[in-house]
Amino acid sequence: MSAAISTHHSTLFSAAWMGGTMLSFVTMAVAVRELSADLGTFQILAIRSFIGLLCISAILSRMGWQQLSLRNIKLHLIRNLAHFCGQFGWFYAIAFIPLAAVFALEFTVPIWTAMFAAVLLAERITRVRGLAIVLGIAGVLVILQPGFEMMHPAALVMLGGAIAFGLSHTLTKKLTGSDSSLSILFYMMLIQLPLGLLPAVFDWVTPTAAHWPWLLLVGLTGLSAHYCMVRALSLADATLVIPMEFLRLPLIALVGYALYGEHIDGFLALGAALILTGNVINLMWERKKTRKRRLI
């Protein structure tokens, strides 16, 4: 009985941490939307990385810098080039298209991750994963169909960003075998700071007092989203935790409607449903396989 109660409590705490993850991503999206009217995407990314680097450096000063290593620096560079492209697509798209559309396209990341993992990590694409990929691509085509108002260049940039996130996630999985989470986050901020700062210099706008609260939110929620996700995964299986993240889509749709008067039409709803269905099918199958392994 005590084991069952412990598991129940772990699940509840995991759900609470996932709530923090969702709140972090939604808050970051709103902050980016508010800033994008005055500041360029590269500048927002640069300041975000600077704030994140300060926070991670403060944590490492207390926990020890010895966990940093240069043995995988090339992999860190490639991973963060891909991640920066993904972040650019996400931040850029938020300024031009409905928030729900950005999040819907972001949920194609598992599709591209599976495809990159098959090529780079020799992971097998099963029939179920193949079905998830097909459903995900179909959902993208529904959202981006010619003649639909969502066929905005920013939507294509976001799709490219999702593909870049897929490569980044695959390389992150490779790095987690040898590098700590703090090490991965530190190099992420350190490498992405100049990537954003160099192009931002040519179009720099001095932030005002009104900008800084939003900039701080972007920097802090970027870290809190990752931290909450890690804590959630440490308390429950990924097959239980990750589906909770899908609640971000209806949540951001409500936020977009309440704050910016954004409406969800049938094409976006259908496309998002196809993408999410593919993800859920794949997660259910992975959960079933995990249970079988435990029984053996």
C-alpha positions as CSV (number, residue, x, y, z in Angstrom):
1,M,0.0,0.0,0.0
2,S,2.8,2.4,0.9
3,A,4.5,1.8,-2.5
4,A,1.2,2.6,-4.2
5,I,0.8,5.8,-2.2
6,S,4.4,6.8,-3.0
7,T,3.8,6.3,-6.7
8,H,0.5,8.3,-6.5
9,H,2.3,11.2,-4.8
10,S,5.2,11.0,-7.4
11,T,2.6,11.2,-10.2
12,L,0.9,14.2,-8.6
13,F,4.3,16.0,-8.0
14,S,5.3,15.2,-11.6
15,A,2.0,16.7,-12.9
16,A,2.7,19.8,-10.8
17,W,6.1,20.2,-12.3
18,M,4.6,19.8,-15.8
19,G,2.2,22.5,-14.9
20,G,5.3,24.7,-14.3
21,T,6.7,23.7,-17.7
22,M,3.5,24.7,-19.4
23,L,3.2,27.9,-17.5
24,S,6.8,28.8,-18.4
25,F,6.4,28.2,-22.1
26,V,3.1,30.1,-22.3
27,T,4.5,33.0,-20.3
28,M,7.6,33.1,-22.6
29,A,5.4,33.2,-25.7
30,V,3.4,36.1,-24.3
31,A,6.6,37.9,-23.4
32,V,8.1,37.4,-26.8
33,R,4.9,38.7,-28.5
34,E,5.0,41.8,-26.3
35,L,8.7,42.5,-27.1
36,S,8.5,41.7,-30.8
37,A,6.8,45.0,-31.6
38,D,9.9,46.9,-30.6
39,L,12.9,44.5,-30.5
40,G,14.3,42.2,-33.2
41,T,14.3,38.4,-32.8
42,F,18.1,38.2,-32.7
43,Q,18.2,40.8,-29.9
44,I,15.6,39.0,-27.8
45,L,17.5,35.8,-28.3
46,A,20.8,37.4,-27.3
47,I,19.5,39.0,-24.1
48,R,17.7,35.8,-23.2
49,S,21.0,33.9,-23.5
50,F,22.8,36.5,-21.4
51,I,20.3,36.3,-18.6
52,G,20.3,32.5,-18.8
53,L,24.2,32.5,-18.7
54,L,24.2,34.6,-15.6
55,C,21.8,32.3,-13.8
56,I,23.6,29.1,-14.8
57,S,26.9,30.6,-13.9
58,A,25.6,31.5,-10.4
59,I,24.3,27.9,-9.9
60,L,27.7,26.4,-11.1
61,S,29.5,28.7,-8.7
62,R,27.7,27.0,-5.9
63,M,27.6,23.4,-7.3
64,G,31.1,23.3,-8.8
65,W,32.5,24.2,-12.2
66,Q,34.3,20.8,-12.4
67,Q,31.3,19.3,-14.1
68,L,32.0,21.3,-17.3
69,S,34.1,19.5,-19.9
70,L,35.4,20.3,-23.4
71,R,35.5,16.7,-24.6
72,N,32.3,17.1,-26.5
73,I,32.6,20.7,-27.4
74,K,32.2,20.0,-31.2
75,L,28.9,18.2,-30.5
76,H,27.8,21.1,-28.2
77,L,28.6,23.5,-31.1
78,I,26.5,21.5,-33.7
79,R,23.7,20.9,-31.2
80,N,23.4,24.6,-30.3
81,L,23.6,25.8,-33.9
82,A,20.5,23.6,-34.5
83,H,18.9,24.7,-31.3
84,F,19.5,28.4,-32.1
85,C,17.8,27.9,-35.5
86,G,14.9,26.3,-33.7
87,Q,14.7,29.1,-31.1
88,F,14.8,31.7,-33.9
89,G,11.9,30.0,-35.8
90,W,9.8,29.9,-32.6
91,F,10.5,33.5,-31.5
92,Y,10.1,34.9,-35.0
93,A,6.9,33.1,-35.7
94,I,5.3,34.3,-32.5
95,A,5.5,37.9,-33.8
96,F,3.4,37.1,-36.9
97,I,1.1,34.1,-36.6
98,P,-1.4,33.0,-33.9
99,L,0.2,31.5,-30.8
100,A,-1.8,28.3,-31.2
101,A,-0.3,27.8,-34.7
102,V,3.2,28.2,-33.4
103,F,2.6,25.6,-30.7
104,A,0.9,23.2,-33.2
105,L,3.8,23.3,-35.5
106,E,6.2,22.9,-32.6
107,F,4.6,19.6,-31.7
108,T,6.0,18.2,-35.0
109,V,9.4,18.1,-33.2
110,P,9.0,14.4,-32.2
111,I,8.5,13.5,-35.9
112,W,11.8,15.1,-37.0
113,T,13.5,13.8,-33.8
114,A,12.5,10.2,-34.8
115,M,13.8,10.7,-38.3
116,F,17.1,12.2,-37.2
117,A,17.5,9.5,-34.5
118,A,17.1,6.8,-37.2
119,V,19.9,8.4,-39.3
120,L,22.3,9.5,-36.5
121,L,21.6,7.1,-33.6
122,A,20.6,4.0,-35.7
123,E,17.2,3.9,-34.0
124,R,14.6,1.8,-35.9
125,I,11.5,3.5,-37.3
126,T,8.7,1.0,-36.4
127,R,5.3,0.9,-38.0
128,V,3.8,2.8,-35.1
129,R,6.5,5.5,-35.4
130,G,6.0,5.6,-39.1
131,L,2.2,6.1,-38.6
132,A,3.0,9.0,-36.2
133,I,5.3,10.5,-38.8
134,V,2.6,10.2,-41.5
135,L,-0.1,11.7,-39.3
136,G,2.3,14.5,-38.2
137,I,3.2,15.4,-41.8
138,A,-0.5,15.3,-42.8
139,G,-1.3,17.7,-39.9
140,V,1.4,20.1,-41.2
141,L,0.0,20.0,-44.7
142,V,-3.5,20.8,-43.4
143,I,-2.2,23.8,-41.4
144,L,0.0,25.1,-44.3
145,Q,-2.2,24.3,-47.2
146,P,-2.1,26.7,-50.2
147,G,-4.7,29.5,-50.0
148,F,-5.0,29.1,-46.2
149,E,-4.3,32.3,-44.3
150,M,-1.7,30.5,-42.2
151,M,0.5,30.1,-45.3
152,H,2.5,33.0,-43.9
153,P,6.3,32.9,-44.4
154,A,6.6,32.9,-40.6
155,A,4.7,29.6,-40.5
156,L,7.3,28.1,-42.8
157,V,10.1,29.5,-40.6
158,M,8.5,27.9,-37.6
159,L,8.3,24.6,-39.5
160,G,12.0,24.9,-40.2
161,G,12.6,25.7,-36.6
162,A,10.7,22.5,-35.6
163,I,13.0,20.5,-37.8
164,A,16.0,22.2,-36.3
165,F,14.6,21.4,-32.8
166,G,14.4,17.7,-33.9
167,L,18.1,17.6,-34.7
168,S,18.9,19.4,-31.5
169,H,16.9,16.9,-29.4
170,T,18.6,14.0,-31.1
171,L,22.1,15.5,-30.3
172,T,20.9,16.3,-26.7
173,K,20.1,12.7,-26.2
174,K,23.6,11.8,-27.3
175,L,25.1,14.3,-24.9
176,T,23.1,13.2,-21.9
177,G,25.2,10.0,-21.8
178,S,28.3,11.9,-20.8
179,D,27.4,15.5,-19.8
180,S,25.3,16.9,-16.9
181,S,22.1,18.9,-17.5
182,L,23.9,22.0,-16.1
183,S,26.8,21.5,-18.5
184,I,24.4,21.2,-21.5
185,L,22.5,24.4,-20.4
186,F,25.7,26.3,-19.8
187,Y,27.1,25.6,-23.2
188,M,23.7,26.3,-24.7
189,M,23.7,29.9,-23.3
190,L,27.4,30.4,-23.9
191,I,27.3,29.4,-27.6
192,Q,24.0,31.0,-28.4
193,L,24.9,34.4,-26.9
194,P,27.2,35.4,-29.7
195,L,25.0,33.8,-32.3
196,G,22.2,36.2,-31.4
197,L,24.4,39.2,-30.4
198,L,26.4,39.5,-33.6
199,P,23.4,40.0,-36.0
200,A,21.5,42.0,-33.3
201,V,24.2,44.7,-33.2
202,F,23.2,45.9,-36.7
203,D,19.6,46.5,-35.6
204,W,20.0,47.1,-31.9
205,V,17.3,49.0,-30.0
206,T,18.2,50.1,-26.4
207,P,15.6,48.4,-24.1
208,T,13.5,50.7,-22.1
209,A,12.3,50.2,-18.5
210,A,9.0,48.8,-20.0
211,H,11.0,46.2,-21.9
212,W,13.0,44.7,-19.1
213,P,10.3,42.9,-17.1
214,W,9.4,41.0,-20.4
215,L,13.1,40.4,-21.1
216,L,13.6,39.0,-17.6
217,L,10.5,36.7,-18.1
218,V,11.9,35.4,-21.4
219,G,15.3,34.6,-19.8
220,L,14.0,33.1,-16.6
221,T,11.1,31.1,-18.2
222,G,13.6,29.6,-20.7
223,L,15.4,28.1,-17.8
224,S,12.4,27.2,-15.6
225,A,10.7,25.4,-18.5
226,H,13.7,23.0,-18.9
227,Y,14.2,22.7,-15.1
228,C,10.5,21.8,-14.5
229,M,10.6,19.3,-17.3
230,V,13.6,17.6,-15.9
231,R,12.0,17.4,-12.4
232,A,8.8,16.0,-13.9
233,L,10.7,13.3,-15.8
234,S,12.6,12.4,-12.6
235,L,9.4,11.6,-10.8
236,A,7.4,9.7,-13.5
237,D,7.9,7.9,-16.7
238,A,8.2,9.9,-19.9
239,T,5.2,8.1,-21.3
240,L,3.2,9.6,-18.5
241,V,4.8,13.1,-18.4
242,I,5.1,14.0,-22.1
243,P,1.3,13.7,-22.9
244,M,0.7,16.4,-20.2
245,E,2.7,18.8,-22.3
246,F,0.1,18.6,-25.1
247,L,-2.2,20.6,-22.8
248,R,0.0,23.6,-23.8
249,L,-1.9,23.8,-27.1
250,P,-5.4,24.4,-25.8
251,L,-3.9,26.6,-23.0
252,I,-2.1,28.8,-25.5
253,A,-5.2,28.9,-27.7
254,L,-7.1,30.3,-24.7
255,V,-4.4,32.8,-24.0
256,G,-4.2,33.9,-27.6
257,Y,-8.0,34.4,-27.7
258,A,-8.1,36.3,-24.4
259,L,-5.1,38.6,-24.9
260,Y,-5.0,39.0,-28.7
261,G,-8.4,38.0,-30.0
262,E,-6.9,35.1,-32.0
263,H,-9.5,32.5,-33.2
264,I,-9.0,28.8,-34.0
265,D,-10.5,27.8,-37.3
266,G,-11.2,24.3,-38.6
267,F,-8.0,23.8,-40.5
268,L,-5.7,24.6,-37.6
269,A,-7.8,22.5,-35.3
270,L,-7.8,19.5,-37.7
271,G,-4.1,19.8,-38.3
272,A,-3.2,20.1,-34.6
273,A,-5.5,17.1,-33.9
274,L,-3.6,15.0,-36.5
275,I,-0.2,16.0,-35.1
276,L,-1.2,15.3,-31.5
277,T,-2.9,12.0,-32.4
278,G,0.4,10.8,-34.0
279,N,2.3,11.8,-30.9
280,V,-0.2,10.1,-28.5
281,I,-0.2,6.8,-30.5
282,N,3.6,6.7,-30.5
283,L,3.7,7.4,-26.7
284,M,1.1,4.7,-26.0
285,W,3.1,2.2,-28.0
286,E,6.3,3.1,-26.2
287,R,4.5,2.8,-22.8
288,K,3.2,-0.7,-23.8
289,K,6.8,-1.8,-24.8
290,T,8.1,-0.5,-21.5
291,R,5.6,-2.5,-19.5
292,K,6.5,-5.7,-21.5
293,R,10.2,-5.2,-20.7
294,R,9.4,-4.9,-17.0
295,L,7.4,-8.1,-17.1
296,I,10.2,-10.1,-18.7
